[in-house]
Amino acid sequence: MSQITLYLDDAMQALVEQAAQANGVSKSRWVVELIRKYAAREWPQDCLSLAGRFADFPLHEESLATAQADVPQLFF
């Protein structure tokens, strides 16, 4: 397991300590959970559950076609 060093001012250190204690975990575990949450390359499950819920939401391809149709054609 690798280690990382963080340089925090006193106020930030206090925030980390308070947050870790409030969540009942060590400071290291609290930071790891933040990294997992914000550095993940996956969509959160609550966001994924919205897929297909909006029947009138245009698909990317449809949006491009509409946008291109709105661009005036210039002929010289």
Helices and strands as residue ranges (DSSP letters): H 10-22, H 27-39, H 45-48, H 60-70
